[in-house]
Structures are given as C-alpha cells and as structure tokens.
Amino acid sequence: MEKLLIVDDSEEIRKQLKWGLGKDYDVLLARDGREALLFYRRHHPKVVMLDLGLPPDEDGTEEGFKCLEGILKSSAFTKVIVVTGNDERQSALKAVQLGAYDFYQKPVNLEELRIIIGRAFHLFAIEEENRSLHTAIGKSTELGGVVGHCPEMLEVFSTIRKVASSDASILIVGESGTGKEMISRAIHSMSLRKDFPFIAINCGAIPEHLLESELFGHEKGAFTGAHAQVQGRFEYADKGTLFLDEIGELSLSLQVKLLRFLQERIIQRVGGREDIHVDTRILAATSVDISKAIKEGKFREDLYYRIAVITVKLPPLRDRKDDILLLANLFLRRFCDELKKKVIGFSPASIELLETYQWPGNVRELENKIQRSVIMCESSVIEPKDFGLAETAQKRRIPVIDSMSLKEAKALMERELIISSITRHKGNLAQISEELEISRPTLYDLMRKHGLNNIR
C-alpha cells in the first residue's frame, strides 16, 4: 500500500485517522514537526496530511509551517494537504502559496478526506510518469527530427550515420506513417549534399501519364498543353538529393528510365533527344513488399539492386513499445504549446490504451490522436475518450474481419474485448475477470496470448 504520513499533535485525531484510512494506506503517524521530518526522510511518502496548528517551537516559530517547508525542501513533488481550523483560512492560503497541494478545514469528514487524498496520490502518479518521460526524452536519441530509444530505432540511427556521407542509393522500407520521409531528410541533412536541394515526390500520388513529365521534365510541344520547356524533379535535385516515395508504385516503363539514370547518370526530357547529365543522389521508400512485387513481375529485380545498395527498415510503432509514451509526450508538449492549453499528462487508463492499441497508422496516427486529445481534453489530464480511438477501431473492424478466417476473427474479437475491459477498469484485474466471467488464471493466460501482460 502507498505510505501516507499524518502529522497531528492530537493523539485522538491520529488514532481516528489511522482507523479510518488504514485499510487503504500504510499510515505513518507523527505527533510533531521533528518526528514528521524524521519519518518523511526515512519513508518518503508521496502524500502528507499536516496539521498547521502544531504547537510553536520554544523560539515561537510556527512548527506547522516549518514542517511544511522542510518537507517541500526535501521534495517539491510531495503532495502536502494542510489541515486547519475554521478561523485559520489565511494560514491555509499562505501554506498553499508556499507549495502545499490543498487545505482541509476541521472538523474531519473521512469520506471527503478520502477523495482529497486519493486525488493527491493520483496527481502524484501522473506527474511522476511525466517526469520519467521527460527523463527518457533527455536520454533518447534524436536524428533529423526522428526520436526513439528502442533497440530497433537505435539500429536505424546507427545505420544512417554510417551511410549518410556516402553517395550510395538507399531504400527505406516501412509501413505507411513510420516516418520514411523524415528519415530521408535526416540522411540528406547529414550528407555532403546538405547545402543543395532536397526534392521529394510521391510516385503513387501522381497519375502515370503525368509522373514521367514530373520526374524528367518535358520539351515544348511534347504533348498537348506543353507550351514551354519544363525541368523535372531530377534536374531540380542536381547536386542534391531526390527522394522517391512509394517507389513500388512506379510503372515498369518508368522503372526502365530510372534504371538508365542510375547506370549512366543521364536523363532525357519527355519529347526530347538531348542527354542531360544530372548529379543527384537517389533515396527511395516503399510500404509494399518489394520481394513479392518482383516475383509477380511488378518490379524489376535489376532496379531493386540499384536502389537498395543499403536498405533501412523502419519498425512499425506497435513493435516500438518503449517509444510509444516517449513520442506521445513529445507530441503532447508540442500541441499544448501550439494550442495554448495546460494539460499536464495522461491518466493511467490513457497510458494503458496508448500501450495496448496496435497503431495501424503508426507514428502519423499517434501524432493525429494526440493533437485531437489536446483539443478535446476538458481537464488537466487526457482521458481515453479524448483520443477517439474507439470510433477508429469500430470503423476498421468490419473490413478487417471480412478478410479473416474464423479463427483469426475470433482471436481479434477476444483481444478487443480484453483491451476494452482493461480500459474501462483501469487495469484492475479482479474487475476485468469478473466482467468477462473468467477466472484470474484464465485472464493471465489470455493476456499473455495477446501480448497484453505488460499492463499488470
């Protein structure tokens, strides 16, 4: 149980409070400021209930304030609830100004006091989680705006540092939303070409009949509407870097032209015959399975070996468990600054949801949901409802299950039910097993089966 230090010179009140709160907390009792500071330094309780009306010292110093200052000097994060008489409101306000968490006026009502103490412990837990996240941010590795400290991302950063200064073509592989363009920009910023243009184009976002002109440019009169000579992205990226996003969507005819450039460093504009020498480094990215595309004849194997001299594989967010809260906290701070909102962190239920949700949209989805949560949040703490993840999961569920076997659909539904119950009951395993009508051992087995045992 959490330790709760109660400081009061009345033995009767100390006994009454220990009797009333002893079932919920490990109650420590101190009769004066000296004993209180001794217990505090020995046990480091997160919450202290302090009677401001302690008898003054021999030199006339108000012992209650002296004790308060001593506790907060040891740790400013401790939640001190000061207790005063009805005629001591000014003293209570002074204590709050000095750093006390809250004040309570006698006579004591145990039910009211339980709520105040419970909220104090809850707030301490949230602030402690945020402090640990800030520490993690300080220890995390950042490269070109990409942040991470999980082993998979540290491996990615190590690879980038080794290859950035070379002119080798690099293929960045990863699901949509994992940060492939950010990685490509980081590579460019660390290369010898950093003072020259970085040009990006999404090969899957432009119709095929327009993409060739976008990449290679065109001559005047090459096609209807070509009223002037236009340079393409290759020429704009001369001496710099050209990033070809979703290169797996490139047509076979354009793959041939790209292959020729990689072999000879020469292009021809659409409708032109002049060979144009271009000095640009190619970085490419794809979210499709290139090996499968090669087997199906949709991607040239010889081109693959040209663009994938080095392959950088970005892990999906669901495999970066150590980074989810780190990134969530970074996005939270950014959007709080942008939106001028004072949100101190995530509730325990929100943290569980962040860690158990599968994030099919990866970092891009996480960023979107944190922005939404800051906008929708109505208190100082983000709750699960603020993310809007339930709506997203509901929209995705039908098409996903339609493409599954009965066994896979059953497993998915089982996992969704457990996650939903975890969120509702804030990780209380007794309540979860009761709601799902299964035994605790069965719940443990199912949580291990679905990778949810980290919430215990």
N, C-alpha and C positions, 0 to 999 in steps of 0.2 A: 504493500500500500504506500501511497505518497505520504511523505512526512509533512505534518502541519504543526508549526510552533505557536503555542498560545502563551502570551505574556500578560499576567494579571496579578495584582497583589492580593486579591480576594481568593482565599482557598475554596470557598463555597462556589464561586463562579468557575474556578478552574475545574473542580470536580464535575459541576453541571455540564460544562462544555465537553469534557472528556467522555462523559456518559453519553451525551447526545451525538458526538461526532466520531467516537471511537470505532464504530462499525465501518465507517467509510475511509478513515485516515489513520495513519500511525501518529497519534497525538503526543507531542512533547510539551511539557508544562514548565513554565518558568515564573518565579514569583517577583523577580525584579530585573532591572536592566542588565546588571552584571551577569546574572545567571543566564539571561536570554542570549547575550552575546557569546557566552561560553558554549551553550547548546548550538547556536547558529553556526559557529566556526567548526564545531565538531560534526554536525549532521547535514549542513547546507540545505535546509528545507526551502522549497520553491515558494511557499506561501507562509506568511507570518500574520497572526492576529495580535495586535499590540494595543494595550490599554494606555491611552495618553495620560491618564490621571494617576500614573505611578507616583508614589511619594517622592518629593525632591531630594537631591543629594544633600550632604551636610553643608556644602557651599551654596545651596539654594538653586542649583541647576535643575531645570525640568528634566527628570530622568526619562520620561517617555520620548521627548524629542531627541535626547542624547542617544537613546537606544535606536531610534529610527535612523539617525544619521550614521551610527556605527554599522547597522545592517546594510544600508544602501551604499556605504563606502566600500564594504566588502564585495557587494554585487548590486549594481544598479538595476539588474533584471528581476530581482526578488519582488514578489507582489506582497506589499505590506498593507493590511487592512487595519486602519486605526479605529479604536473604539472610544467613544467619548460620551459624556453626559449631555443632557438636553441643553444645558447652558454653556456648552463649550464648542459651539459651532465655528467660531472664529479660529480656535485652536485646530479644529479638524481641517479647515480650509488651508491654514498655514502648513499643516502636515502634508496635504496633497501638493501644495506648491513646492515643498521640499523633495517630493518624489514618491509619496505614498500612493498606492494603487487606488484606494477607495476609503471611505469612512462609514462607520455604522454607529448610530446613537442608541444608547441604552434606553429601556430595558431590552434584553436579548430575546429575539424570537428565532428559535432554532431553524424553522423552515426557511425564513428569509435569509438567515446566515448561511445555510447550506447552498442556496442559489448563488450568493455572492462569492463564497469560497470556491464553488465549482467553476464559476466563470473565471475566477483568478487563475486556477490551475489550467483551465482550457486556454486562456490567453498566453500563459507562460509556455505551454506546449507549442502553440503556433509560432510564437516569437523564437523559441529555441530551434524549431525546424527551419525558420528563415535564416537564423544565424548560421546554422550548419550549411545551408545552401549558399550563403554569401561566402563562407569559408571555402566551400567546394569551388565556387566561381573563381576565387583567388588562386586556387591550386590547379584549375582546369587549363587546358591548352587551347589557345585561340590562334587560328590561322586564316587570315583573309576574311574575317567575319564568321567563320565556321568554328563553333565551340564544342568541345567534348573532352571527356576524360575516361571514357570506357576503353578497354584494350583495343577494340576494333577500330575506333577513331584514332587512337594514338598510332596504330599501324598505318592508317591512311596518311596522317600527318608526316610520319617518318618517310613514307614513300615519296610524297610530294616534295619534301625538302631535298631528297636525293636527285630527283629528275627535273626539278623546275628550271635549273640553269642550263640544261641541255636543250637541243632543238628537236628531240625525239617526239614523234606523234604519240598522243596519249588518248586512250579510250576510257571514259568514265562510265561505269556501269552501276545502275541502281534504280530502284523503283521511283515512280513519279513522286516528287516532293521531298526527296532525300538531300537536295542541295547540290546537284551536279553543276549547275551554272556557277554557283558561289565557289565551288572547288576550282573550276576552270579559271575564274577571275583571280583566285589566290595563286594559282600556278603562274599566270601571266604577270602578276604583281611581283613575284619572286624571280622572274626570268630576266635575261639580258635585254629583252624586248619591252620592258615595262614602261619605257618612255615613248613608245609608239602605240598605235591604236589597238584596242581590243574590240573586235567586231563579232557579234553573236547573231545567229539566225536559227530559227526553229524549222527544221526540214519537214516536220509533219503539219505545220500550221499554214503552209502556202501551197496552193494548187500546183500540180506538177508542171502545167504549161507555163506558169509564171516563175517557178522556182529556178529554172535554168537561167533566165534573164537576171533574176535577183542575185544569183551566185556569180555568174560570169559576165554580166553586162550585155549590152547589145549595140549594134551599129544602127545608124539612121536608115530607116526603110526596111529593117529586118523583118518587120511584121506590121500589120495594121495598127496605127497609133504610135509607131516608133518614129517620132518626129525629130529626134536628135540622138546623138551618140551618148550612151549612158554607161558609166563604170559599174561593175558589180562588186559584191562584198569582198571577193578575192583581192581586187585592186585597192579597195579602201583599207584592207588589212595589211598592205605592203609594209614590210619591216616589223609588223606587229604579230598579232595572234588572231586566227579565225576560229571561232567556236561553232561547231556544227551540232546543234542539239537534236535529239531524236534522229540520228543518222540512219537508224534501222528503217525509217520510213522513206528513205531515198529510193527513187526508181532505178531499175537496172541500167537504163541509158545514162542517167546522171552519175551512177556509180562508175561507169566506164570513163567519163570525163574527169571525175575526181581522181581515179586511179592514174590517169595520164599525168595529172598535175603532180601527184605525189612521186611519180617516177622521174618526171622531167622538169618540174617547177615551171611549166608553161601552160597558159590558158589561151583560148580563143573566145572572143565575144560572139554572141548569137548573131548570125548573119555576116560574120567577119572571117577573114582568112589569115589575118596577121597573128603571128605567135607573140604573145606578151609574157615576158619573164616577170614573175612575181615572187618576192621573198617573204613568205608568211608561214608561220607555224600552225599546224592543224591540231586542234583539240576537239575531240568528238565525244558525244554522250548518247546513251540509249537506255531505255527502260524495257526493251524487248530482249528475248533470248536470242542472241546472235547465232549461237551454235545451231539452234533449231531452225532459224531463218536460212542458214547456209545449207542444211540438209534438205530443206523444202525448195531450194533454188531461188529464194527471195533476196539473198545477199551473197555477193561474190567473195569467195574464200581468199582470193589474192588481194582484194581490197582490205579485208579484215586484217591480214597480216601486215599491211602497210599502215593502217590507222592504229593498230593495237600493239605498237612496239612495247609500250608499257600499258598495263591495264590496272585501273584503280577501281576497286569495288567498294561502293558505299553501302553500309548495312542499313536495313530498314529500322525505323525508330523502335519498333517492338522488340528488336534484338539489342537495343541500346538502353537497357533498363537503368543503368547508372546515370544516364544523361537526361532522362525524361524530366525529373524535377529540376535539374540544373537549368535546362532550356526553358522550362515553364516559368521559373523565377526570373530569368533574364527577360523574357517577353513581358512578364508582369511589370517589372520595373520600367521597361521602355514605354508600355502603353499607359501606365499610371502617369508618367511624365508628360506624354503627349496629350492625354485626355484630362490632365489636372485632377486626378482622382486619388483619394487617400485610401488605398487598400493595402493592408499590412501582410496579407498572405492567403494561404489556402487552409480550409478547415480539414481536420483529419479525414473526413469522408471524401473530400475533394482529392486529397493526396492519394487515397486508395483507388479512386476512379482513374486518376491520371496514370497510375502504375499498372492497373489491370486492363484498361482499354487497349485495343490492338492497334490503333492509329493507322488505318489503311491509307490515309493521305499523308502519313509521315510527318516530317517537321513542318511542312507547309500547313497541314491540318491543325497541328498543335498551336502554331502561331495564330491561326484564324480563330480557334476556340478560346485562346487566352484573351485575344482582343475582344471577342464577344462577351466573355465573362466579366471583364473590367467594365464594359459598357452597361451590362445588365445587373451587376452587383449592387445591392441596395444597403449593404452594411460594410464594415471594415474588413470582412473576411469573405472570400469566394466560396460559395456552396456548390454542390454538384449540379443543381438546376440551372446555374448561371452559364454552364458550358453549352447546353443544348445538345448534348451527346445522345440523349435518349431518342430525340427526334431523328438524328442522323442514323442511329442503329436501326430504328424502325423502318426508315426508308430503304436501307440497304438489305434488310433481312430477306424479303421475298425473292428478289432476283438471285441472291446468293444461294438460298436454299433450293431454288428451282434447278440449279446446276449441280446439286449434290446427290450422292447416294443416300439412301435412308439412314444408313449407319452414320454417315458424316453429318447429316442434318440433325439427327438425334443428339450427337455429341455437341454440336454447336448450340442447340437449344438448352441442353443441360448446363453448359458453361455460362450462357447468357442468364439463366435463372439464378445461378450461384452468384454471379457478379452483381446482379440486381439486388439480391438479398444482402450481399456484403455492403453495398452502398446504403441500403435502407437502414441497416442495423449497425452501421459504422464499425464493422469488423467484429461485432460481438458474436462469437461462435455458438454460444448457447442459444441465443435468439435465432440465429441463422438455421441451426439444425432443427429447432422446434418449428420454424415456419415451413421448412422444406420437408418436415416429417421424416427425417432420417436421423440415425444415431451419430454421435460425435465422431467415432472411428470411421464411419462411412463418409462423413463430411471431409475428414482429413484425407482419406483415400481419393475422393473426387477432386479435392483442391490440388493434390499432388499430380493427379492425372492431367488436369487442365492448366498446370503451371501457375496456380494461384496461392501456393503455400507461403509466398513472401509476405502476405498480409497478416500472418499470425503474429 
